[in-house]
């Protein structure tokens, strides 16, 4: 759970990508957010429950 002064959005929240990065690995193309969401540089996501979110780059 997020322990920041202003809590990060949850993994179920539509703005979940706004959570703080707790482990960033840009050389590998992914970052782990405070809400346990794993985001990749192609904008895809892996949610804590194992569901995936397809890449969603703006066109």
N, CA, C, O and CB atoms as a CASP TS submission, in Angstrom:
PFRMAT TS
TARGET T0000
AUTHOR 0000-0000-0000
METHOD Language model
MODEL 1
PARENT N/A
ATOM      1  N   UNK     1       0.839  -1.178   0.000  1.00  0.00           N
ATOM      2  CA  UNK     1       0.000   0.000   0.000  1.00  0.00           C
ATOM      3  C   UNK     1       0.880   1.236   0.000  1.00  0.00           C
ATOM      4  O   UNK     1       1.967   1.242   0.579  1.00  0.00           O
ATOM      5  CB  UNK     1      -0.953   0.001   1.209  1.00  0.00           C
ATOM      6  N   UNK     2       0.408   2.265  -0.644  1.00  0.00           N
ATOM      7  CA  UNK     2       1.143   3.511  -0.777  1.00  0.00           C
ATOM      8  C   UNK     2       1.244   4.221   0.573  1.00  0.00           C
ATOM      9  O   UNK     2       0.259   4.336   1.302  1.00  0.00           O
ATOM     10  CB  UNK     2       0.472   4.422  -1.812  1.00  0.00           C
ATOM     11  N   UNK     3       2.432   4.688   0.888  1.00  0.00           N
ATOM     12  CA  UNK     3       2.642   5.405   2.149  1.00  0.00           C
ATOM     13  C   UNK     3       3.058   6.849   1.921  1.00  0.00           C
ATOM     14  O   UNK     3       3.609   7.490   2.816  1.00  0.00           O
ATOM     15  CB  UNK     3       3.694   4.698   2.985  1.00  0.00           C
ATOM     16  N   UNK     4       2.795   7.361   0.726  1.00  0.00           N
ATOM     17  CA  UNK     4       3.123   8.751   0.442  1.00  0.00           C
ATOM     18  C   UNK     4       2.138   9.675   1.140  1.00  0.00           C
ATOM     19  O   UNK     4       1.031   9.266   1.492  1.00  0.00           O
ATOM     20  CB  UNK     4       3.122   9.011  -1.073  1.00  0.00           C
ATOM     21  N   UNK     5       2.552  10.933   1.340  1.00  0.00           N
ATOM     22  CA  UNK     5       1.686  11.919   1.981  1.00  0.00           C
ATOM     23  C   UNK     5       0.386  12.073   1.211  1.00  0.00           C
ATOM     24  O   UNK     5      -0.688  12.089   1.812  1.00  0.00           O
ATOM     25  CB  UNK     5       2.397  13.270   2.093  1.00  0.00           C
ATOM     26  N   UNK     6       0.463  12.184  -0.091  1.00  0.00           N
ATOM     27  CA  UNK     6      -0.728  12.150  -0.935  1.00  0.00           C
ATOM     28  C   UNK     6      -0.727  10.779  -1.606  1.00  0.00           C
ATOM     29  O   UNK     6       0.108  10.523  -2.473  1.00  0.00           O
ATOM     30  CB  UNK     6      -0.743  13.339  -2.004  1.00  0.00           C
ATOM     31  N   UNK     7      -1.654   9.887  -1.220  1.00  0.00           N
ATOM     32  CA  UNK     7      -1.625   8.510  -1.720  1.00  0.00           C
ATOM     33  C   UNK     7      -1.679   8.408  -3.243  1.00  0.00           C
ATOM     34  O   UNK     7      -2.355   9.193  -3.907  1.00  0.00           O
ATOM     35  CB  UNK     7      -2.772   7.741  -1.135  1.00  0.00           C
ATOM     36  N   UNK     8      -0.966   7.442  -3.773  1.00  0.00           N
ATOM     37  CA  UNK     8      -0.981   7.177  -5.213  1.00  0.00           C
ATOM     38  C   UNK     8      -2.302   6.537  -5.604  1.00  0.00           C
ATOM     39  O   UNK     8      -2.971   5.925  -4.772  1.00  0.00           O
ATOM     40  CB  UNK     8       0.200   6.267  -5.620  1.00  0.00           C
ATOM     41  N   UNK     9      -2.683   6.680  -6.883  1.00  0.00           N
ATOM     42  CA  UNK     9      -3.890   6.010  -7.356  1.00  0.00           C
ATOM     43  C   UNK     9      -3.741   4.493  -7.230  1.00  0.00           C
ATOM     44  O   UNK     9      -2.638   3.962  -7.357  1.00  0.00           O
ATOM     45  CB  UNK     9      -4.189   6.401  -8.817  1.00  0.00           C
ATOM     46  N   UNK    10      -4.833   3.813  -6.984  1.00  0.00           N
ATOM     47  CA  UNK    10      -4.796   2.358  -6.869  1.00  0.00           C
ATOM     48  C   UNK    10      -4.613   1.718  -8.240  1.00  0.00           C
ATOM     49  O   UNK    10      -4.730   2.393  -9.263  1.00  0.00           O
ATOM     50  CB  UNK    10      -6.079   1.836  -6.203  1.00  0.00           C
ATOM     51  N   UNK    11      -4.331   0.442  -8.263  1.00  0.00           N
ATOM     52  CA  UNK    11      -4.156  -0.288  -9.515  1.00  0.00           C
ATOM     53  C   UNK    11      -5.453  -0.365 -10.307  1.00  0.00           C
ATOM     54  O   UNK    11      -5.418  -0.545 -11.524  1.00  0.00           O
ATOM     55  CB  UNK    11      -3.635  -1.689  -9.238  1.00  0.00           C
ATOM     56  N   UNK    12      -6.597  -0.233  -9.643  1.00  0.00           N
ATOM     57  CA  UNK    12      -7.886  -0.296 -10.317  1.00  0.00           C
ATOM     58  C   UNK    12      -8.336   1.069 -10.829  1.00  0.00           C
ATOM     59  O   UNK    12      -9.289   1.158 -11.603  1.00  0.00           O
ATOM     60  CB  UNK    12      -8.930  -0.861  -9.381  1.00  0.00           C
ATOM     61  N   UNK    13      -7.668   2.112 -10.411  1.00  0.00           N
ATOM     62  CA  UNK    13      -8.044   3.475 -10.783  1.00  0.00           C
ATOM     63  C   UNK    13      -7.696   3.763 -12.245  1.00  0.00           C
ATOM     64  O   UNK    13      -6.682   3.274 -12.741  1.00  0.00           O
ATOM     65  CB  UNK    13      -7.347   4.489  -9.866  1.00  0.00           C
ATOM     66  N   UNK    14      -8.524   4.552 -12.942  1.00  0.00           N
ATOM     67  CA  UNK    14      -8.211   4.898 -14.335  1.00  0.00           C
ATOM     68  C   UNK    14      -6.902   5.673 -14.481  1.00  0.00           C
ATOM     69  O   UNK    14      -6.273   5.624 -15.538  1.00  0.00           O
ATOM     70  CB  UNK    14      -9.341   5.711 -14.926  1.00  0.00           C
ATOM     71  N   UNK    15      -6.485   6.386 -13.438  1.00  0.00           N
ATOM     72  CA  UNK    15      -5.241   7.147 -13.496  1.00  0.00           C
ATOM     73  C   UNK    15      -4.084   6.430 -12.797  1.00  0.00           C
ATOM     74  O   UNK    15      -3.185   7.073 -12.257  1.00  0.00           O
ATOM     75  CB  UNK    15      -5.445   8.512 -12.875  1.00  0.00           C
ATOM     76  N   UNK    16      -4.114   5.102 -12.810  1.00  0.00           N
ATOM     77  CA  UNK    16      -3.111   4.282 -12.114  1.00  0.00           C
ATOM     78  C   UNK    16      -1.684   4.576 -12.546  1.00  0.00           C
ATOM     79  O   UNK    16      -0.756   4.361 -11.767  1.00  0.00           O
ATOM     80  CB  UNK    16      -3.399   2.825 -12.338  1.00  0.00           C
ATOM     81  N   UNK    17      -1.481   5.068 -13.779  1.00  0.00           N
ATOM     82  CA  UNK    17      -0.133   5.369 -14.261  1.00  0.00           C
ATOM     83  C   UNK    17       0.478   6.576 -13.563  1.00  0.00           C
ATOM     84  O   UNK    17       1.667   6.848 -13.734  1.00  0.00           O
ATOM     85  CB  UNK    17      -0.159   5.607 -15.752  1.00  0.00           C
ATOM     86  N   UNK    18      -0.306   7.298 -12.785  1.00  0.00           N
ATOM     87  CA  UNK    18       0.181   8.450 -12.055  1.00  0.00           C
ATOM     88  C   UNK    18       0.858   8.108 -10.744  1.00  0.00           C
ATOM     89  O   UNK    18       1.332   9.002 -10.043  1.00  0.00           O
ATOM     90  CB  UNK    18      -0.934   9.374 -11.797  1.00  0.00           C
ATOM     91  N   UNK    19       0.912   6.841 -10.403  1.00  0.00           N
ATOM     92  CA  UNK    19       1.573   6.414  -9.161  1.00  0.00           C
ATOM     93  C   UNK    19       3.085   6.613  -9.272  1.00  0.00           C
ATOM     94  O   UNK    19       3.639   6.650 -10.371  1.00  0.00           O
ATOM     95  CB  UNK    19       1.248   4.927  -8.847  1.00  0.00           C
ATOM     96  N   UNK    20       3.727   6.738  -8.141  1.00  0.00           N
ATOM     97  CA  UNK    20       5.179   6.949  -8.093  1.00  0.00           C
ATOM     98  C   UNK    20       5.933   5.690  -8.528  1.00  0.00           C
ATOM     99  O   UNK    20       5.512   4.569  -8.243  1.00  0.00           O
ATOM    100  CB  UNK    20       5.615   7.360  -6.672  1.00  0.00           C
ATOM    101  N   UNK    21       7.037   5.894  -9.213  1.00  0.00           N
ATOM    102  CA  UNK    21       7.907   4.787  -9.629  1.00  0.00           C
ATOM    103  C   UNK    21       8.737   4.353  -8.426  1.00  0.00           C
ATOM    104  O   UNK    21       9.393   5.179  -7.792  1.00  0.00           O
ATOM    105  CB  UNK    21       8.835   5.204 -10.831  1.00  0.00           C
ATOM    106  N   UNK    22       8.709   3.052  -8.107  1.00  0.00           N
ATOM    107  CA  UNK    22       9.521   2.536  -7.011  1.00  0.00           C
ATOM    108  C   UNK    22      10.731   1.763  -7.524  1.00  0.00           C
ATOM    109  O   UNK    22      11.715   1.599  -6.803  1.00  0.00           O
ATOM    110  CB  UNK    22       8.681   1.645  -6.109  1.00  0.00           C
ATOM    111  N   UNK    23      10.662   1.291  -8.756  1.00  0.00           N
ATOM    112  CA  UNK    23      11.800   0.602  -9.384  1.00  0.00           C
ATOM    113  C   UNK    23      11.737   0.874 -10.880  1.00  0.00           C
ATOM    114  O   UNK    23      10.873   0.348 -11.582  1.00  0.00           O
ATOM    115  CB  UNK    23      11.780  -0.950  -9.087  1.00  0.00           C
ATOM    116  N   UNK    24      12.656   1.695 -11.359  1.00  0.00           N
ATOM    117  CA  UNK    24      12.684   2.017 -12.778  1.00  0.00           C
ATOM    118  C   UNK    24      13.839   1.331 -13.474  1.00  0.00           C
ATOM    119  O   UNK    24      14.975   1.383 -13.003  1.00  0.00           O
ATOM    120  CB  UNK    24      12.774   3.515 -12.980  1.00  0.00           C
ATOM    121  N   UNK    25      13.556   0.693 -14.589  1.00  0.00           N
ATOM    122  CA  UNK    25      14.585   0.019 -15.385  1.00  0.00           C
ATOM    123  C   UNK    25      14.404   0.409 -16.850  1.00  0.00           C
ATOM    124  O   UNK    25      14.010  -0.423 -17.667  1.00  0.00           O
ATOM    125  CB  UNK    25      14.512  -1.536 -15.208  1.00  0.00           C
ATOM    126  N   UNK    26      14.691   1.673 -17.189  1.00  0.00           N
ATOM    127  CA  UNK    26      14.498   2.122 -18.569  1.00  0.00           C
ATOM    128  C   UNK    26      15.359   1.355 -19.570  1.00  0.00           C
ATOM    129  O   UNK    26      14.989   1.224 -20.737  1.00  0.00           O
ATOM    130  CB  UNK    26      14.802   3.596 -18.673  1.00  0.00           C
ATOM    131  N   UNK    27      16.495   0.853 -19.120  1.00  0.00           N
ATOM    132  CA  UNK    27      17.344   0.071 -20.029  1.00  0.00           C
ATOM    133  C   UNK    27      16.692  -1.245 -20.421  1.00  0.00           C
ATOM    134  O   UNK    27      17.046  -1.837 -21.441  1.00  0.00           O
ATOM    135  CB  UNK    27      18.699  -0.201 -19.385  1.00  0.00           C
ATOM    136  N   UNK    28      15.743  -1.705 -19.619  1.00  0.00           N
ATOM    137  CA  UNK    28      14.989  -2.927 -19.917  1.00  0.00           C
ATOM    138  C   UNK    28      13.583  -2.614 -20.408  1.00  0.00           C
ATOM    139  O   UNK    28      12.863  -3.508 -20.852  1.00  0.00           O
ATOM    140  CB  UNK    28      14.917  -3.819 -18.683  1.00  0.00           C
ATOM    141  N   UNK    29      13.192  -1.341 -20.327  1.00  0.00           N
ATOM    142  CA  UNK    29      11.905  -0.926 -20.870  1.00  0.00           C
ATOM    143  C   UNK    29      10.716  -1.082 -19.942  1.00  0.00           C
ATOM    144  O   UNK    29       9.585  -1.182 -20.419  1.00  0.00           O
ATOM    145  CB  UNK    29      11.643  -1.676 -22.085  1.00  0.00           C
ATOM    146  N   UNK    30      10.931  -1.108 -18.617  1.00  0.00           N
ATOM    147  CA  UNK    30       9.801  -1.240 -17.699  1.00  0.00           C
ATOM    148  C   UNK    30      10.065  -0.511 -16.392  1.00  0.00           C
ATOM    149  O   UNK    30      11.206  -0.215 -16.035  1.00  0.00           O
ATOM    150  CB  UNK    30       9.507  -2.711 -17.426  1.00  0.00           C
ATOM    151  N   UNK    31       8.963  -0.229 -15.683  1.00  0.00           N
ATOM    152  CA  UNK    31       9.025   0.394 -14.362  1.00  0.00           C
ATOM    153  C   UNK    31       7.935  -0.207 -13.489  1.00  0.00           C
ATOM    154  O   UNK    31       6.853  -0.549 -13.965  1.00  0.00           O
ATOM    155  CB  UNK    31       8.870   1.945 -14.456  1.00  0.00           C
ATOM    156  N   UNK    32       8.241  -0.330 -12.203  1.00  0.00           N
ATOM    157  CA  UNK    32       7.271  -0.801 -11.219  1.00  0.00           C
ATOM    158  C   UNK    32       6.777   0.410 -10.449  1.00  0.00           C
ATOM    159  O   UNK    32       7.567   1.198  -9.928  1.00  0.00           O
ATOM    160  CB  UNK    32       7.893  -1.875 -10.256  1.00  0.00           C
ATOM    161  N   UNK    33       5.460   0.546 -10.384  1.00  0.00           N
ATOM    162  CA  UNK    33       4.862   1.677  -9.686  1.00  0.00           C
ATOM    163  C   UNK    33       4.510   1.316  -8.259  1.00  0.00           C
ATOM    164  O   UNK    33       4.445   0.138  -7.905  1.00  0.00           O
ATOM    165  CB  UNK    33       3.624   2.160 -10.419  1.00  0.00           C
ATOM    166  N   UNK    34       4.284   2.328  -7.441  1.00  0.00           N
ATOM    167  CA  UNK    34       3.951   2.168  -6.028  1.00  0.00           C
ATOM    168  C   UNK    34       2.689   1.319  -5.827  1.00  0.00           C
ATOM    169  O   UNK    34       2.549   0.656  -4.799  1.00  0.00           O
ATOM    170  CB  UNK    34       3.764   3.536  -5.382  1.00  0.00           C
ATOM    171  N   UNK    35       1.781   1.335  -6.792  1.00  0.00           N
ATOM    172  CA  UNK    35       0.535   0.577  -6.686  1.00  0.00           C
ATOM    173  C   UNK    35       0.676  -0.844  -7.241  1.00  0.00           C
ATOM    174  O   UNK    35      -0.329  -1.518  -7.469  1.00  0.00           O
ATOM    175  CB  UNK    35      -0.580   1.308  -7.421  1.00  0.00           C
ATOM    176  N   UNK    36       1.896  -1.298  -7.455  1.00  0.00           N
ATOM    177  CA  UNK    36       2.228  -2.648  -7.920  1.00  0.00           C
ATOM    178  C   UNK    36       1.896  -2.894  -9.383  1.00  0.00           C
ATOM    179  O   UNK    36       1.832  -4.045  -9.815  1.00  0.00           O
ATOM    180  CB  UNK    36       1.511  -3.656  -7.084  1.00  0.00           C
ATOM    181  N   UNK    37       1.683  -1.829 -10.154  1.00  0.00           N
ATOM    182  CA  UNK    37       1.467  -1.953 -11.596  1.00  0.00           C
ATOM    183  C   UNK    37       2.834  -1.907 -12.270  1.00  0.00           C
ATOM    184  O   UNK    37       3.669  -1.062 -11.951  1.00  0.00           O
ATOM    185  CB  UNK    37       0.518  -0.816 -12.144  1.00  0.00           C
ATOM    186  N   UNK    38       3.046  -2.824 -13.202  1.00  0.00           N
ATOM    187  CA  UNK    38       4.275  -2.863 -13.992  1.00  0.00           C
ATOM    188  C   UNK    38       3.948  -2.243 -15.341  1.00  0.00           C
ATOM    189  O   UNK    38       3.100  -2.754 -16.072  1.00  0.00           O
ATOM    190  CB  UNK    38       4.834  -4.337 -14.147  1.00  0.00           C
ATOM    191  N   UNK    39       4.621  -1.135 -15.676  1.00  0.00           N
ATOM    192  CA  UNK    39       4.364  -0.491 -16.957  1.00  0.00           C
ATOM    193  C   UNK    39       5.572  -0.679 -17.861  1.00  0.00           C
ATOM    194  O   UNK    39       6.713  -0.719 -17.400  1.00  0.00           O
ATOM    195  CB  UNK    39       4.045   1.014 -16.772  1.00  0.00           C
ATOM    196  N   UNK    40       5.301  -0.794 -19.152  1.00  0.00           N
ATOM    197  CA  UNK    40       6.387  -0.965 -20.113  1.00  0.00           C
ATOM    198  C   UNK    40       6.477   0.265 -21.002  1.00  0.00           C
ATOM    199  O   UNK    40       5.539   1.058 -21.085  1.00  0.00           O
ATOM    200  CB  UNK    40       6.178  -2.240 -20.965  1.00  0.00           C
ATOM    201  N   UNK    41       7.611   0.410 -21.661  1.00  0.00           N
ATOM    202  CA  UNK    41       7.830   1.594 -22.484  1.00  0.00           C
ATOM    203  C   UNK    41       6.873   1.681 -23.662  1.00  0.00           C
ATOM    204  O   UNK    41       6.708   2.760 -24.230  1.00  0.00           O
ATOM    205  CB  UNK    41       9.243   1.611 -22.985  1.00  0.00           C
ATOM    206  N   UNK    42       6.243   0.586 -24.044  1.00  0.00           N
ATOM    207  CA  UNK    42       5.262   0.638 -25.136  1.00  0.00           C
ATOM    208  C   UNK    42       3.871   1.007 -24.633  1.00  0.00           C
ATOM    209  O   UNK    42       2.902   0.935 -25.387  1.00  0.00           O
ATOM    210  CB  UNK    42       5.205  -0.706 -25.859  1.00  0.00           C
ATOM    211  N   UNK    43       3.763   1.403 -23.362  1.00  0.00           N
ATOM    212  CA  UNK    43       2.555   1.827 -22.652  1.00  0.00           C
ATOM    213  C   UNK    43       1.633   0.674 -22.279  1.00  0.00           C
ATOM    214  O   UNK    43       0.497   0.910 -21.867  1.00  0.00           O
ATOM    215  CB  UNK    43       1.799   2.809 -23.489  1.00  0.00           C
ATOM    216  N   UNK    44       2.087  -0.547 -22.411  1.00  0.00           N
ATOM    217  CA  UNK    44       1.328  -1.691 -21.908  1.00  0.00           C
ATOM    218  C   UNK    44       1.509  -1.790 -20.399  1.00  0.00           C
ATOM    219  O   UNK    44       2.450  -1.229 -19.838  1.00  0.00           O
ATOM    220  CB  UNK    44       1.777  -3.008 -22.602  1.00  0.00           C
ATOM    221  N   UNK    45       0.601  -2.506 -19.751  1.00  0.00           N
ATOM    222  CA  UNK    45       0.659  -2.634 -18.298  1.00  0.00           C
ATOM    223  C   UNK    45       0.360  -4.058 -17.865  1.00  0.00           C
ATOM    224  O   UNK    45      -0.397  -4.780 -18.514  1.00  0.00           O
ATOM    225  CB  UNK    45      -0.319  -1.669 -17.637  1.00  0.00           C
ATOM    226  N   UNK    46       0.968  -4.442 -16.761  1.00  0.00           N
ATOM    227  CA  UNK    46       0.657  -5.699 -16.093  1.00  0.00           C
ATOM    228  C   UNK    46       0.150  -5.325 -14.716  1.00  0.00           C
ATOM    229  O   UNK    46       0.879  -4.738 -13.917  1.00  0.00           O
ATOM    230  CB  UNK    46       1.910  -6.667 -16.018  1.00  0.00           C
ATOM    231  N   UNK    47      -1.113  -5.666 -14.435  1.00  0.00           N
ATOM    232  CA  UNK    47      -1.731  -5.316 -13.169  1.00  0.00           C
ATOM    233  C   UNK    47      -1.388  -6.349 -12.107  1.00  0.00           C
ATOM    234  O   UNK    47      -1.023  -7.476 -12.444  1.00  0.00           O
ATOM    235  CB  UNK    47      -3.246  -5.194 -13.326  1.00  0.00           C
ATOM    236  N   UNK    48      -1.496  -5.991 -10.834  1.00  0.00           N
ATOM    237  CA  UNK    48      -1.106  -6.899  -9.747  1.00  0.00           C
ATOM    238  C   UNK    48      -1.844  -8.238  -9.759  1.00  0.00           C
ATOM    239  O   UNK    48      -1.307  -9.239  -9.286  1.00  0.00           O
ATOM    240  CB  UNK    48      -1.340  -6.226  -8.430  1.00  0.00           C
ATOM    241  N   UNK    49      -3.059  -8.268 -10.290  1.00  0.00           N
ATOM    242  CA  UNK    49      -3.825  -9.521 -10.311  1.00  0.00           C
ATOM    243  C   UNK    49      -3.529 -10.377 -11.538  1.00  0.00           C
ATOM    244  O   UNK    49      -4.157 -11.417 -11.737  1.00  0.00           O
ATOM    245  CB  UNK    49      -5.306  -9.218 -10.257  1.00  0.00           C
ATOM    246  N   UNK    50      -2.566  -9.938 -12.369  1.00  0.00           N
ATOM    247  CA  UNK    50      -2.157 -10.717 -13.535  1.00  0.00           C
ATOM    248  C   UNK    50      -2.822 -10.296 -14.838  1.00  0.00           C
ATOM    249  O   UNK    50      -2.439 -10.775 -15.905  1.00  0.00           O
ATOM    250  CB  UNK    50      -2.441 -12.149 -13.290  1.00  0.00           C
ATOM    251  N   UNK    51      -3.812  -9.409 -14.771  1.00  0.00           N
ATOM    252  CA  UNK    51      -4.442  -8.925 -16.007  1.00  0.00           C
ATOM    253  C   UNK    51      -3.473  -8.020 -16.745  1.00  0.00           C
ATOM    254  O   UNK    51      -2.588  -7.415 -16.140  1.00  0.00           O
ATOM    255  CB  UNK    51      -5.767  -8.171 -15.704  1.00  0.00           C
ATOM    256  N   UNK    52      -3.647  -7.932 -18.053  1.00  0.00           N
ATOM    257  CA  UNK    52      -2.816  -7.048 -18.855  1.00  0.00           C
ATOM    258  C   UNK    52      -3.669  -5.943 -19.455  1.00  0.00           C
ATOM    259  O   UNK    52      -4.872  -6.099 -19.661  1.00  0.00           O
ATOM    260  CB  UNK    52      -2.090  -7.834 -19.962  1.00  0.00           C
ATOM    261  N   UNK    53      -3.021  -4.836 -19.725  1.00  0.00           N
ATOM    262  CA  UNK    53      -3.648  -3.706 -20.425  1.00  0.00           C
ATOM    263  C   UNK    53      -2.813  -3.507 -21.680  1.00  0.00           C
ATOM    264  O   UNK    53      -1.600  -3.312 -21.611  1.00  0.00           O
ATOM    265  CB  UNK    53      -3.709  -2.373 -19.522  1.00  0.00           C
ATOM    266  N   UNK    54      -3.474  -3.560 -22.817  1.00  0.00           N
ATOM    267  CA  UNK    54      -2.780  -3.410 -24.092  1.00  0.00           C
ATOM    268  C   UNK    54      -2.155  -2.019 -24.210  1.00  0.00           C
ATOM    269  O   UNK    54      -2.646  -1.063 -23.609  1.00  0.00           O
ATOM    270  CB  UNK    54      -3.747  -3.662 -25.260  1.00  0.00           C
ATOM    271  N   UNK    55      -1.080  -1.905 -24.979  1.00  0.00           N
ATOM    272  CA  UNK    55      -0.483  -0.578 -25.201  1.00  0.00           C
ATOM    273  C   UNK    55      -1.546   0.401 -25.682  1.00  0.00           C
ATOM    274  O   UNK    55      -2.428   0.051 -26.466  1.00  0.00           O
ATOM    275  CB  UNK    55       0.677  -0.658 -26.229  1.00  0.00           C
ATOM    276  N   UNK    56      -1.442   1.635 -25.194  1.00  0.00           N
ATOM    277  CA  UNK    56      -2.457   2.635 -25.526  1.00  0.00           C
ATOM    278  C   UNK    56      -1.820   3.986 -25.796  1.00  0.00           C
ATOM    279  O   UNK    56      -2.084   4.970 -25.105  1.00  0.00           O
ATOM    280  CB  UNK    56      -3.484   2.757 -24.399  1.00  0.00           C
ATOM    281  N   UNK    57      -0.989   4.009 -26.800  1.00  0.00           N
ATOM    282  CA  UNK    57      -0.353   5.268 -27.202  1.00  0.00           C
ATOM    283  C   UNK    57      -1.365   6.150 -27.917  1.00  0.00           C
ATOM    284  O   UNK    57      -2.224   5.652 -28.644  1.00  0.00           O
ATOM    285  CB  UNK    57       0.872   5.003 -28.113  1.00  0.00           C
ATOM    286  N   UNK    58      -1.266   7.459 -27.712  1.00  0.00           N
ATOM    287  CA  UNK    58      -2.155   8.356 -28.465  1.00  0.00           C
ATOM    288  C   UNK    58      -1.800   8.336 -29.944  1.00  0.00           C
ATOM    289  O   UNK    58      -0.635   8.187 -30.312  1.00  0.00           O
ATOM    290  CB  UNK    58      -2.071   9.798 -27.918  1.00  0.00           C
ATOM    291  N   UNK    59      -2.809   8.486 -30.782  1.00  0.00           N
ATOM    292  CA  UNK    59      -2.566   8.479 -32.235  1.00  0.00           C
ATOM    293  C   UNK    59      -2.426   9.870 -32.782  1.00  0.00           C
ATOM    294  O   UNK    59      -2.219  10.044 -33.983  1.00  0.00           O
ATOM    295  CB  UNK    59      -3.685   7.763 -32.962  1.00  0.00           C
TER
END
